[in-house]
């Protein structure tokens, strides 16, 4: 069955979605604040996991690539959810904060 397998197409789809999320989400923190430091750490984790996903793809390890890209997106999503990033109302890329 196709839905129980990790394919290169599936990983490429999630790489694109994560890139869209990274590009769309904008900081809601004051420059130089503790929150900015926390956000920068979160975004570094997202970028590092995205890089890991690319590395795993290049080495043919699609399962680890799939896991890594989902972690990358989760870091960005968490930033939106806790209010460090603005997801601009996009509930298809992010889990938006409760009103």
C-alpha atoms as one frame of an Amber mdcrd trajectory, in Angstrom:
protein
   0.000   0.000   0.000   1.280   3.447  -0.906  -0.054   5.174   2.212   2.050
   3.071   4.570   5.356   3.846   2.843   7.663   6.809   2.991   8.454   7.926
  -0.534  10.736  10.603  -1.885   7.643  12.411  -3.212   6.154  12.474   0.288
   9.336  13.853   1.803   9.635  16.478  -0.925   6.037  17.523  -0.216   6.820
  18.005   3.474  10.084  19.799   2.699   8.082  22.282   0.605   5.430  22.713
   3.314   8.087  23.321   5.933   9.840  25.841   3.706   6.512  27.630   3.188
   5.922  27.680   6.936   9.439  28.987   7.620   8.977  31.746   5.055   5.477
  32.718   6.181   5.920  32.840   9.952   7.216  36.182  11.157   8.607  37.111
  14.571   6.360  38.679  17.199   9.174  39.349  19.675  11.093  42.449  20.625
  14.654  42.593  19.292  17.160  41.885  22.035  14.569  40.277  24.324  14.744
  36.917  26.049  11.861  35.855  23.812  13.943  36.665  20.741  16.724  34.421
  22.071  14.203  31.618  22.618  12.733  32.111  19.144  16.160  32.113  17.525
  16.925  28.830  19.285  13.644  27.330  18.071  14.258  28.456  14.494  17.804
  27.103  14.601  16.389  23.738  15.654  13.922  23.903  12.743  16.698  24.763
  10.307  18.987  22.052  11.683  16.281  19.375  11.418  15.501  20.508   7.865
  19.186  20.181   7.019  19.222  16.740   8.635  16.242  15.725   6.490  18.105
  16.763   3.347  21.160  14.804   4.499  19.083  11.681   5.129  17.451  11.988
   1.686  20.872  12.244   0.054  21.877   9.050   1.861  18.703   7.189   0.933
  17.354   7.053   4.506  13.805   8.152   3.802  12.388   7.106   7.170  14.805
   9.314   9.102  14.314  12.105   6.550  10.558  11.949   7.134  11.019  12.109
  10.891  13.474  14.999  10.669  11.316  17.158   8.414   8.339  16.649  10.693
  10.439  17.750  13.668  11.533  20.827  11.687   7.954  21.811  10.978   6.955
  21.135  14.577   9.515  23.655  15.877   8.063  26.346  13.600   4.516  25.350
  14.487   5.338  25.528  18.193   6.682  29.052  17.740   3.362  30.081  16.201
   1.316  28.242  18.814   3.030  29.907  21.775   2.949  33.350  20.196   6.588
  33.927  19.296   5.769  33.775  15.573   2.815  35.112  13.617   1.274  32.451
  11.401  -0.880  35.065   9.661  -4.062  33.057  10.199  -2.869  30.110   8.118
  -4.434  27.111   9.799  -3.238  24.747   7.082   0.464  25.361   7.858   0.166
  25.996  11.591  -1.680  25.093  14.766  -2.855  28.590  15.560  -3.085  29.937
  19.108  -6.481  29.821  20.748  -8.328  33.138  20.750
